[in-house]
Amino acid sequence: MSFQAYLDKIEEKTGRTPRELVDEAVSRGYKDAKAGVICDWLKADYDLGRGHAMALVQVIKNGPQISDKHVGTNGTHSDPSNMLWLDGKATNPLNA
């Protein structure tokens, strides 16, 4: 599953865009929190499992840019861009 696919699935599961969840995390003071604290919050409030929560932890702590390692590859973890779309999968220009 690509990184973007994780974020899209999080939106499906929670009804909230990744940006909304990142903004909520920052407003709760989780920007510098340990990953376990953020995962516990996401499990309690949104019933997200560890894998999906850790994908969001990465974005909360480091922003939407990811490594070029899997960009444009043919593997299961391939992403079309090194910049993740946080504003909802319906508005992602790469899905058009």
Secondary structure, DSSP 4 states (H G I P E B T S, - for coil): --HHHHHHHHHHHHSS-HHHHHHHHHHTT-TTS-HHHHHHHHHHHH---HHHHHHHHHHHHH-SB--GGGBT-SSTT-BS-SB---S-GGG-GGG-
